[in-house]
Amino acid sequence: MAGRLVLCNCAGTQAIDADALASATGRTCDRVHTALCCAAPEVVAGAFAAPDTLMACGQEGPRLTTLAAEAGVGAPRFVDIRDRAGWTDDGDPTAKQAALLAEAALPASEAPMIDVASEGLCLIVGLEEVALSAAHRLNDTLAVTVLLPEGAEAPEDRAVEIVSGRIRRASGAFGAFELTLDALRQVDPSGREIAFGAPRDGARTRCDVILDLTGGTPLFPAHHKRDGYLRPDPGRPQAVADAVLAASQLVGTFEKTLHVRVEPALCAHSRAEQTGCTRCLDLCPTGAIVPAGEHVTVDPMICAGCGACSSVCPSGAIAYDAPPVDDTFRRIEVLARTFRTLGADPTLLVHDEHGREMIALAARHGRGLPAHAVPLELPALAAFGHAEAMAALGAGFARVDILPGPRTERDPLLAQIALANALAGREDVRLLDAAEPDALEAETRVPVPAAVAEPILPLGTRRQVSRVAAAALHDGAPVLPLPEGAPYGAVLLDRDACTLCLACVSLCPSGALLDNPDRPEVRFVEDACLQCGLCANICPEDAIALEPRLDLSPDALSPRVLNAEEPALCVECGKPFGVASTIERIAGMLADRHPAFGAEKARMIRMCDTCRVNAMAHSADSPFAAAPRPRPRSSEDYIN
C-alpha cells in the first residue's frame, strides 16, 4: 500500500499540483495545506497520522517534529521542494517537485560507524603568550600539556605541564595522535629558579587532541580534514577562542563514519613486487591510503571521506560507502525517470551542503533554479566521478552540472569531468565556477542540449554502467579515445619482441590477459582491462604498451588473440612443451659453442621435461651418476 503525501504551499508562495504529484509518486494526498507549521498540534497529528508519511517541507522540519510529538504521533520524512523547485520564475516546477519527492521516498541507507574514544589528552603547541592563555582556559576540561618552541625560557607558571622542543614527526588522528619530539626539555622545578632540564631527542608521546597555535607549517597534509587537529590563526583572538571551545568538547566517545569500503582481492596496486595502479595513492589528500603488500589499505581514522579514491579506482576495490555507489545510481535513475514522466530534458545539479545554502539564497532572494535543473545533494562531491556522470546522462539527464564548495578539491573533479566528456562525446558535464547565487542562476540557465532518446537503467558496477551509458549516447559501436590515465583501454603487444613467456598473463589482476592451455598464446579481453600497467612493467622484452580508449563493439567483451605461435614438439615423444621459435633460438645459440652442449646435449634442448630427465639419467656422463657401490664385506673375507 502506497504511503501518504502531505503538501504545503507555504502561504501560497509556490504553485503545487497535488493531483499530478500524487500520481507521479504513487502516494495519496487529501489536501494542500497553506501553513501547516503554524497549525495546531491536532491538525499536524491528523496530517501525520498515517504510516510512511512524506512531508513536502524542509525548512520547518524541526518545528513540525515537535508539534507531532506533542500530538503523540510519529514524525514523517521531510523533503524540501520549495527552495529547490517551487520558488522559481522559470516555468512549471511540477516535474521537478515530483522527482524530488520520489527520490526522498527511497529507503535511506545507514552509513557504517566506529567508536572513537578520547580521554582528553591535549597538546598545545605555540608561543608562550598564546599557548599558555589557551592552556589555562582548557585546564579544567582537558589534561593539557604545552609545547613551547625549542630554546624558550621556562616560565614560572606551574598550573599546567610545560615542555619545550620541536616536533620531528606526527601521525594518527583524533584519539590516537603519536608524536616524536627532538630537543625535548622538561621543567626542573628544584632550585631557586625554574628552568628546563637537559634536552633529549627521539622522545615519543601520544595525545587525543592537538591545538596548533604556531601559525607555521601544518603538521599534516589537508590539515583541515584531520579530526582532532585544530589550527587557528594565532593572530586572530576570535579564531583561537573558537578553537579552544571546540577542543573543550572533544572528550568522551564519538562516532566516526566509515566512508569507504575496501575489497583487497580486487586491488590492482601490485603483483610480485611490481607496482601497478597508484591512482588512489596519488590522490588521497590526507595520506589515509598506504600500500599493504599487493593491495592498499585505508586508515579509517585519517580518512576524511572526500571520495576521490572511489571515483578513480578502476576495479571497485575502493568504493564509497556513505552512501554506497548503488544508492547514488538509484537516486539518479529515480530523479530522471520521474521528471521525464511530467517534463522533458532535465539537467542534474550535483552539490554539497554549501550548494544547498546557495540554492536556498537564490530561491529566497533571486529567481531560483530553473525548472529543468534538478538538484542532487551528496556529502562528498569528489565521489561523484565519471561513472556517476555517465549514469546521469544515460538515465535521461541532458546535462550534468557540478557545484563545488570552497574547500572542494578541484583537480580530481576536473579529471573525472574530462573523462566523462570523452566517454559521452560531448561537453555535457560541467564544473560550475559560481561563487554567488546570481552566478549560479546564470550558469544553470544556459541552453539545454537534447537528452538521450532511450534512457538506460544504471545497474551494476561503475565500469558496467559507464559502458552501457556510453553505448546509449553513441550511434553504432565506435572506439572512443580517452585521456591519459583513463581506467579503460587496450594492451598493444609487439609480436616481434614478445617471446610468449606469459609473465603478463600471470600478473594480470583482472583477467584481461589470458593464456591458452593447448598452445602458446596470449589473449586479451579489452572490457576487463584496468590499464593498471602491471603487464607493461613486468614484460622483460618491453613488448607491451597501453592505449587509453573504450571499444563499444561486442568484440571488446570476448577474448582476442594478441600473439600466438606453433608449439615445440618433443623429439622423443612428440609432446608439445614450449614455443617452437624460442626453443630453436636457444638451441641455435648453444649448439657447438660449449662442450656441455655438444650434439647429444643439444638434442636434449628439444625434449620435453620428462624426456630430458630420462636422457640425462641414462647418458654416459650423467650428472646423476655416482661411483660404483663398494662390495659388502662378509665374515669369509675376514677369515681369508
RATA-V464849 format. One record per residue. N is the residue number from 1. PSI is psi in radians with two decimals (NA if undefined). OMEGA is omega in degrees with one decimal (999 if undefined). D_FIRST is the distance of its C-alpha to the first C-alpha in Angstrom with 2 decimals. Layout:
n->(N,N)
psi->(PSI,PSI)
omega->(OMEGA,OMEGA)
d_first->(D_FIRST,D_FIRST)
//
This chain:
n->(1,2,3,4,5,6,7,8,9,10,11,12,13,14,15,16,17,18,19,20,21,22,23,24,25,26,27,28,29,30,31,32,33,34,35,36,37,38,39,40,41,42,43,44,45,46,47,48,49,50,51,52,53,54,55,56,57,58,59,60,61,62,63,64,65,66,67,68,69,70,71,72,73,74,75,76,77,78,79,80,81,82,83,84,85,86,87,88,89,90,91,92,93,94,95,96,97,98,99,100,101,102,103,104,105,106,107,108,109,110,111,112,113,114,115,116,117,118,119,120,121,122,123,124,125,126,127,128,129,130,131,132,133,134,135,136,137,138,139,140,141,142,143,144,145,146,147,148,149,150,151,152,153,154,155,156,157,158,159,160,161,162,163,164,165,166,167,168,169,170,171,172,173,174,175,176,177,178,179,180,181,182,183,184,185,186,187,188,189,190,191,192,193,194,195,196,197,198,199,200,201,202,203,204,205,206,207,208,209,210,211,212,213,214,215,216,217,218,219,220,221,222,223,224,225,226,227,228,229,230,231,232,233,234,235,236,237,238,239,240,241,242,243,244,245,246,247,248,249,250,251,252,253,254,255,256,257,258,259,260,261,262,263,264,265,266,267,268,269,270,271,272,273,274,275,276,277,278,279,280,281,282,283,284,285,286,287,288,289,290,291,292,293,294,295,296,297,298,299,300,301,302,303,304,305,306,307,308,309,310,311,312,313,314,315,316,317,318,319,320,321,322,323,324,325,326,327,328,329,330,331,332,333,334,335,336,337,338,339,340,341,342,343,344,345,346,347,348,349,350,351,352,353,354,355,356,357,358,359,360,361,362,363,364,365,366,367,368,369,370,371,372,373,374,375,376,377,378,379,380,381,382,383,384,385,386,387,388,389,390,391,392,393,394,395,396,397,398,399,400,401,402,403,404,405,406,407,408,409,410,411,412,413,414,415,416,417,418,419,420,421,422,423,424,425,426,427,428,429,430,431,432,433,434,435,436,437,438,439,440,441,442,443,444,445,446,447,448,449,450,451,452,453,454,455,456,457,458,459,460,461,462,463,464,465,466,467,468,469,470,471,472,473,474,475,476,477,478,479,480,481,482,483,484,485,486,487,488,489,490,491,492,493,494,495,496,497,498,499,500,501,502,503,504,505,506,507,508,509,510,511,512,513,514,515,516,517,518,519,520,521,522,523,524,525,526,527,528,529,530,531,532,533,534,535,536,537,538,539,540,541,542,543,544,545,546,547,548,549,550,551,552,553,554,555,556,557,558,559,560,561,562,563,564,565,566,567,568,569,570,571,572,573,574,575,576,577,578,579,580,581,582,583,584,585,586,587,588,589,590,591,592,593,594,595,596,597,598,599,600,601,602,603,604,605,606,607,608,609,610,611,612,613,614,615,616,617,618,619,620,621,622,623,624,625,626,627,628,629,630,631,632,633,634,635,636,637,638,639,640)
psi->(2.29,2.67,-3.00,2.57,2.17,2.13,2.58,2.27,0.19,1.10,0.61,0.30,-0.13,2.59,2.28,2.19,1.64,-0.72,-0.76,-0.72,-0.70,-0.70,-0.72,-0.58,-0.19,0.42,2.78,2.47,2.08,-0.68,2.96,2.04,2.78,-0.78,1.29,-0.54,-0.32,0.07,2.94,2.74,-0.61,-0.52,-0.75,-0.69,-0.72,-0.62,-0.58,0.21,-0.60,2.58,2.80,1.00,2.42,2.10,2.14,1.14,2.26,-0.65,-0.76,0.42,-0.84,-0.72,-0.75,-0.57,-0.71,-0.75,-0.67,-0.68,-0.66,-0.57,-0.07,0.45,2.81,2.66,2.50,-3.06,2.49,2.51,2.40,1.99,0.14,-1.08,-0.64,-0.29,-0.93,-0.69,1.55,2.65,0.38,1.38,-3.03,2.13,0.12,-0.75,-0.74,-0.67,-0.74,-0.71,-0.75,-0.65,-0.72,-0.66,-0.73,-0.43,-0.19,2.55,2.32,2.35,2.51,2.28,2.44,2.57,2.73,2.70,2.40,2.16,2.39,2.20,-0.03,0.33,2.01,2.29,2.15,2.18,2.27,-3.08,2.78,-0.80,-0.56,-0.78,-0.74,-0.61,-0.76,-0.64,-0.70,-0.60,-0.42,-0.16,-0.51,-0.26,-0.70,2.83,1.76,2.42,2.31,2.25,1.88,2.80,2.74,2.31,-0.04,2.65,2.57,2.13,2.78,0.07,2.10,0.22,-0.45,2.81,2.24,2.32,2.98,2.75,-2.89,2.62,2.05,-0.71,2.46,2.40,3.03,-2.96,-2.98,2.20,-0.19,0.83,2.46,2.31,2.56,2.19,2.44,2.73,0.64,2.24,2.22,2.73,2.32,1.78,-0.13,2.72,3.09,-0.54,2.39,2.22,2.88,2.57,-2.88,2.51,2.69,2.59,2.78,0.30,2.41,2.48,2.98,2.75,2.98,-0.55,2.45,2.17,1.80,1.91,0.39,-0.55,0.12,-2.56,2.28,2.69,-0.33,2.63,2.59,0.93,-0.51,-0.20,0.02,1.92,2.40,-0.09,1.91,2.21,1.32,2.91,2.04,-0.27,-0.02,1.78,-0.67,-0.68,-0.68,-0.73,-0.70,-0.70,-0.67,-0.73,-0.73,-0.71,-0.61,-0.34,-0.08,0.98,2.31,-2.75,2.26,2.82,2.34,2.37,2.37,1.76,-0.60,2.71,2.36,2.30,1.64,-0.57,-0.41,-0.16,2.38,0.53,-0.76,2.62,2.37,0.74,0.34,2.22,2.35,-1.78,2.29,0.43,-0.84,-0.64,-0.66,-0.43,-0.51,2.04,-0.41,-0.16,0.40,-0.32,2.22,2.68,2.56,1.27,-2.18,-0.04,-3.10,2.82,2.64,2.19,1.91,-0.40,-0.53,-0.52,2.22,-0.01,0.57,-0.47,0.00,-0.62,-0.65,-0.67,-0.45,-0.21,2.13,-0.34,-0.20,0.23,-0.58,2.14,2.39,2.40,0.22,1.20,2.91,2.76,-0.66,-0.65,-0.69,-0.75,-0.73,-0.71,-0.74,-0.78,-0.73,-0.72,-0.83,-0.80,-0.77,-0.71,-0.75,-0.25,-0.43,-0.23,-2.92,2.56,1.13,2.83,2.70,2.25,1.87,2.25,3.01,-2.77,-0.64,-0.73,-0.59,-0.73,-0.66,-0.75,-0.72,-0.70,-0.70,-0.65,-0.66,-0.62,-0.03,-2.58,-0.24,3.07,2.60,2.82,-0.42,-0.23,1.90,2.04,2.49,1.95,2.31,2.60,-0.43,1.97,-0.57,-0.34,-0.23,1.62,-2.83,-0.58,-0.74,-0.69,-0.72,-0.62,-0.69,-0.79,-0.69,-0.50,-0.21,0.03,2.38,-0.45,2.67,2.07,2.32,2.15,1.79,2.76,3.12,-0.55,0.23,2.28,2.12,-0.63,-0.83,-0.68,-0.75,-0.68,-0.72,-0.60,-0.73,-0.71,-0.73,-0.72,-0.61,-0.67,-0.65,-0.39,0.28,2.83,1.12,0.07,2.12,2.64,2.02,2.09,1.15,1.98,-0.21,2.73,-0.65,-0.71,-0.64,-0.75,-0.77,-0.71,-0.64,-0.15,0.21,2.78,2.49,2.21,3.03,2.43,2.96,2.48,-0.70,1.70,2.70,2.96,1.87,1.47,2.54,-2.88,2.97,-0.66,-0.74,-0.75,-0.72,-0.74,-0.79,-0.71,-0.72,-0.69,-0.62,-0.47,-0.20,2.44,2.43,-2.69,1.26,2.97,2.03,2.13,2.45,2.77,2.80,2.41,0.02,2.57,0.21,2.52,-3.02,2.75,2.13,2.14,2.21,1.83,-0.57,-0.58,-0.46,2.32,0.12,0.72,-0.32,0.35,-0.64,-0.66,-0.73,-0.43,-0.21,2.06,-0.31,-0.05,0.32,-0.57,2.24,2.75,-3.13,2.05,-0.26,-0.31,2.80,2.01,2.45,2.13,2.76,2.27,1.84,-0.60,-0.45,-0.14,2.27,-0.10,0.66,-0.43,0.03,-0.70,-0.73,-0.60,-0.58,-0.34,2.08,-0.31,0.06,0.76,0.02,2.35,2.77,2.49,1.91,2.15,2.99,1.98,1.98,0.01,2.75,-0.36,-0.47,-0.25,-0.15,2.67,2.42,2.64,2.18,-0.65,2.47,2.56,2.93,2.50,2.66,2.38,2.34,2.31,-0.20,-0.96,-0.17,0.14,2.35,2.34,-0.01,-2.93,2.20,-0.80,-0.66,-0.76,-0.75,-0.64,-0.71,-0.74,-0.69,-0.55,-0.53,-0.42,2.34,0.37,-0.12,2.47,-0.47,-0.21,1.01,-2.90,-0.76,-0.75,-0.64,-0.54,-0.54,-0.43,-0.50,0.25,2.70,3.01,-0.66,-0.85,-0.56,-0.74,-0.73,-0.74,-0.70,-0.63,-0.54,0.06,2.83,-0.68,0.90,2.31,-0.23,-0.16,2.63,3.01,2.66,2.46,2.28,2.56,2.34,2.43,2.50,-3.14,-0.58,-0.60,-0.70,-0.61,-0.69,NA)
omega->(-178.0,179.6,-175.7,179.7,178.7,-176.8,177.7,-177.4,174.7,178.5,176.1,-177.3,177.2,179.6,-178.8,175.1,-172.9,-177.5,-179.5,-179.8,178.3,179.5,-177.5,-177.7,-178.9,-179.6,178.4,179.1,-176.1,-174.3,174.5,179.3,179.2,178.2,-175.5,-178.2,179.0,-177.4,178.5,-179.6,-178.8,175.6,177.4,178.7,178.5,-180.0,-175.0,-173.5,-176.3,176.6,178.9,179.0,178.1,-177.5,-177.3,175.8,178.8,-174.8,-174.0,178.7,178.3,-178.7,179.6,176.1,177.8,179.0,178.0,178.3,177.9,-179.8,176.8,176.7,179.9,179.2,178.1,169.2,-176.3,177.4,-179.5,172.4,-179.5,-179.4,-174.7,-176.0,-169.5,-179.4,178.9,176.3,-173.1,171.6,-176.7,-177.7,-171.7,-178.3,179.7,177.1,178.8,179.3,-179.6,177.8,179.5,177.9,-179.0,-179.6,179.2,177.4,-178.6,177.4,179.6,179.6,177.0,-175.7,169.2,178.9,177.4,-178.2,176.9,178.2,177.7,175.9,-172.4,174.2,177.3,-177.4,177.9,178.3,-171.4,-172.6,-179.6,-174.5,-178.0,178.0,177.9,-179.2,-179.8,178.8,-178.2,-170.2,-179.7,-175.7,-175.4,171.6,-166.7,168.3,-179.5,176.5,177.1,-179.2,178.6,-179.9,-179.6,176.5,-179.7,177.2,180.0,178.8,-179.9,-178.6,178.7,178.0,-175.8,174.2,174.7,-179.6,178.8,-178.9,176.8,-175.5,175.6,179.5,177.7,-177.8,-176.1,-179.9,-176.5,173.8,174.7,-176.6,172.4,-174.1,172.9,-178.9,-177.7,178.3,178.5,-176.0,172.9,-172.9,-177.4,178.9,-176.7,-179.4,176.5,-177.8,175.2,178.2,-177.9,-179.7,173.5,-177.9,174.5,178.2,-178.5,179.5,177.9,176.9,-179.6,-175.3,174.5,174.6,-174.8,-179.5,-178.7,-175.2,-179.2,-178.5,178.9,179.2,-174.0,170.5,-177.2,-170.8,-179.3,178.0,-178.5,179.9,177.3,178.8,-176.6,-174.8,177.7,174.8,-176.9,178.2,179.6,-177.2,-178.7,177.5,178.0,179.2,178.1,178.9,177.4,177.4,178.9,179.8,-178.0,-179.1,-172.2,176.0,179.0,179.7,-176.4,175.5,176.9,-178.4,170.6,-168.8,-174.4,176.1,-175.2,173.6,-174.9,-177.4,-178.9,-172.6,-179.9,-176.4,-172.4,171.1,176.6,178.6,174.0,-177.1,178.1,-175.4,176.2,-173.7,-178.5,179.2,-178.7,-173.1,-170.4,-175.9,-175.0,-176.0,-178.8,-177.3,179.8,176.8,177.0,-176.7,-176.8,178.8,177.1,176.6,-177.9,174.9,-175.4,-179.7,-178.8,-177.0,180.0,174.8,178.6,175.5,-178.0,-178.9,-179.7,-176.8,-177.8,-176.9,-175.6,-172.9,-173.8,177.9,172.9,-178.6,177.7,-172.1,-177.8,10.5,177.6,-179.0,179.3,178.5,178.4,176.4,-178.3,177.8,179.2,-177.8,-179.5,178.2,-177.6,-176.0,-178.3,178.7,-174.7,175.0,-178.6,-178.0,-177.5,172.9,174.7,170.0,-177.6,176.6,-178.0,-175.3,175.6,-177.6,177.2,178.6,177.2,178.6,178.2,-179.4,179.4,178.4,178.6,-179.5,-174.9,-172.5,-178.5,-177.0,-177.1,178.2,174.7,-174.1,-177.4,-175.1,-178.3,-178.2,175.0,-178.6,177.9,179.1,-178.6,-176.4,-178.1,176.5,177.3,-176.0,-176.8,-178.9,178.4,177.4,177.7,176.6,179.3,178.9,179.7,-179.3,176.1,175.4,-178.4,-178.7,177.0,176.7,-179.6,-178.1,-178.4,174.6,-177.4,-177.0,178.8,176.5,-175.4,-172.6,177.3,179.7,-179.3,178.5,179.2,176.9,178.0,179.1,179.5,178.7,176.6,177.8,-178.8,-178.7,178.8,-176.0,-176.9,173.8,-172.5,170.0,-177.3,178.3,-176.1,-179.3,-177.8,179.7,179.7,178.3,177.1,177.8,-178.3,-178.2,-177.1,-179.1,175.0,-177.3,-176.7,176.9,179.2,178.6,179.7,-175.7,-177.7,-176.5,177.7,172.2,-174.1,177.4,177.6,179.2,179.7,178.7,-179.3,179.6,179.4,-178.4,-178.9,179.6,178.4,178.1,179.2,-177.3,-176.7,173.4,-177.9,-177.8,-177.0,170.8,-174.6,173.7,-176.3,179.1,179.6,-179.4,178.8,-178.1,177.4,178.4,-176.4,171.6,178.7,-173.8,174.6,-175.1,-179.4,-178.8,-175.3,177.3,-179.5,176.5,176.5,175.0,179.6,-179.6,-176.6,-176.3,-175.6,-174.3,-175.4,-177.2,177.5,177.1,-175.2,173.2,177.1,-176.9,-175.6,-178.4,178.2,-173.3,172.1,178.9,-171.9,173.5,-171.8,-178.2,-177.7,-174.2,180.0,-175.6,-179.3,177.4,-179.9,-178.4,179.6,-179.3,-174.6,-173.5,-178.0,-177.7,-175.9,-176.4,-173.3,172.5,-178.1,177.0,178.0,-179.9,174.0,178.2,-177.7,179.9,177.8,-179.5,-178.5,-178.2,-176.4,178.6,171.8,-173.4,173.9,179.8,179.8,176.9,176.6,178.4,173.1,-179.5,-179.6,-178.9,179.2,-173.9,180.0,-178.8,175.5,-174.7,-179.3,179.3,-174.4,-177.7,179.7,-180.0,179.9,179.3,178.4,179.6,179.1,-179.9,-172.9,-173.9,174.3,178.2,-179.3,-179.0,-178.5,-178.8,175.0,-176.2,-178.8,-178.7,-179.7,179.3,-179.6,179.3,-177.2,178.4,172.4,-174.6,-179.0,-179.3,180.0,178.5,178.5,-179.2,179.3,-178.7,-176.8,179.2,-176.6,179.1,-177.3,177.5,178.2,-176.2,177.9,178.9,179.1,-178.8,-179.9,-179.0,179.2,177.5,-178.1,178.7,-179.6,178.5,-179.5,-179.7,-177.8,999)
d_first->(0.00,3.84,6.57,9.64,12.85,16.22,19.21,22.91,25.84,28.27,30.73,30.46,31.69,28.99,27.55,23.77,22.12,18.89,17.84,18.64,16.91,13.60,13.98,15.16,12.50,9.43,8.88,10.01,13.63,15.87,19.18,21.32,23.30,26.92,27.79,25.10,27.18,29.98,28.06,28.53,26.51,24.97,23.65,22.13,20.67,19.00,17.57,16.31,15.30,11.48,10.36,9.85,11.99,14.07,17.49,19.64,22.87,24.84,28.22,27.38,24.88,27.40,28.24,24.71,24.08,27.23,26.27,22.91,24.94,27.42,24.82,23.42,19.91,18.68,19.20,16.52,17.13,19.78,20.72,23.88,23.72,26.90,29.69,28.30,27.39,27.80,31.41,33.18,35.83,35.03,32.85,29.28,27.03,23.70,23.30,24.09,21.86,18.85,20.02,20.48,17.05,15.46,17.94,17.28,13.58,14.92,15.44,18.98,21.59,24.18,27.76,30.14,32.77,36.22,38.31,41.50,44.18,46.89,49.93,51.11,54.05,54.79,57.43,58.69,60.72,62.94,66.17,67.51,67.05,63.34,62.34,64.10,62.59,59.06,60.00,61.18,57.91,55.92,58.35,56.79,53.32,54.00,56.74,58.49,61.08,62.76,64.07,66.86,68.27,70.98,74.37,73.14,75.26,74.00,73.05,74.22,70.71,69.80,66.59,64.50,65.10,66.77,67.76,68.87,68.42,66.31,63.05,63.66,60.16,56.72,53.57,50.30,47.72,46.57,47.53,49.73,52.25,55.45,58.63,62.11,64.86,68.38,71.37,69.63,71.83,71.07,72.78,75.97,76.38,79.85,82.95,83.83,81.48,77.86,77.50,75.39,76.50,77.21,74.55,72.82,70.57,67.51,66.12,62.48,60.03,56.33,54.25,50.69,51.11,53.58,54.64,56.69,58.97,61.44,60.18,61.30,59.65,56.28,56.19,53.07,51.74,48.86,49.80,47.20,44.52,46.27,44.62,47.29,49.90,50.73,53.25,53.95,56.91,59.73,61.27,58.33,58.36,54.88,53.40,55.25,54.05,50.41,50.93,52.60,49.70,47.22,49.41,49.62,45.85,45.95,46.55,44.19,41.28,38.94,35.99,36.54,33.99,34.65,34.30,35.11,34.75,37.89,38.35,42.15,42.28,41.14,43.62,46.51,48.69,51.62,53.08,56.56,57.45,56.85,54.61,51.99,48.95,49.34,46.78,44.86,48.16,49.62,46.71,45.72,47.02,47.16,48.73,45.89,46.08,49.17,50.36,50.06,51.94,50.25,47.09,46.27,44.77,43.02,44.01,40.78,42.90,44.54,41.62,40.45,37.38,38.62,36.99,39.96,40.52,37.08,37.62,41.06,40.57,41.16,39.77,36.77,38.84,37.86,34.29,32.78,30.26,29.22,26.91,27.25,28.25,25.15,23.00,25.34,25.11,21.32,21.50,24.23,22.44,19.26,21.64,23.76,21.22,19.29,22.68,24.12,21.56,23.11,26.46,29.04,30.99,29.53,31.50,30.41,32.05,31.99,33.18,33.38,33.68,36.88,35.26,32.56,35.42,37.16,34.16,33.80,37.55,37.50,34.75,36.47,40.06,39.98,38.25,35.17,33.71,33.78,30.62,30.68,31.01,27.72,28.36,27.35,28.50,29.72,31.63,34.40,35.45,37.82,34.96,33.92,36.33,37.12,34.26,31.64,33.56,33.75,30.02,29.53,32.15,30.85,27.22,28.48,30.01,33.47,34.98,34.38,36.10,36.58,37.64,39.58,40.38,43.94,43.95,42.08,44.32,44.96,46.70,43.78,41.60,44.40,44.94,41.30,41.25,44.42,42.97,39.75,41.89,44.12,41.21,39.78,43.24,42.92,42.90,39.27,38.64,40.45,41.30,41.39,44.45,43.32,44.58,43.74,40.86,43.12,43.78,40.09,39.49,42.41,41.41,37.87,39.24,41.39,40.79,37.70,38.41,36.50,33.47,33.10,32.46,30.22,28.04,27.61,24.83,26.37,25.88,28.64,31.52,33.05,35.89,33.73,31.63,34.91,36.46,33.63,33.38,37.18,37.30,34.81,36.98,40.24,41.54,43.16,43.66,46.00,47.33,46.41,48.99,47.53,49.10,51.01,48.96,45.91,44.08,44.35,47.64,50.32,53.13,56.50,59.07,62.81,63.90,67.57,66.97,64.36,65.89,62.70,62.89,59.06,58.83,56.08,54.09,54.40,53.12,50.30,47.20,44.63,46.34,47.18,50.80,51.47,54.61,55.67,56.90,59.24,61.11,61.65,58.78,56.42,53.12,50.55,46.80,46.36,42.57,42.94,45.73,45.03,48.37,49.12,52.83,53.58,55.09,57.36,58.43,59.34,61.10,64.82,65.95,63.85,62.66,59.01,57.62,54.08,52.75,49.50,47.60,44.48,45.12,42.20,43.83,42.74,46.10,44.89,42.48,45.31,48.47,51.61,55.14,56.75,60.00,61.47,64.95,66.75,66.94,70.31,71.64,73.63,77.31,77.61,74.53,72.83,69.53,67.56,67.42,67.17,67.54,70.70,71.66,71.23,73.30,76.05,76.11,76.50,79.16,81.04,80.98,82.34,84.68,88.43,87.79,88.01,89.83,86.62,85.22,88.03,87.72,86.52,84.05,82.75,81.78,79.51,77.37,76.36,75.32,71.93,71.52,72.49,75.59,76.61,76.68,78.67,81.15,81.66,82.19,84.85,86.70,90.19,89.21,85.90,84.38,83.25,86.84,88.76,92.40,93.72,93.00,96.24,97.79,97.28,100.50,101.66,104.37,106.76,106.52,107.57,110.43,111.81)
//
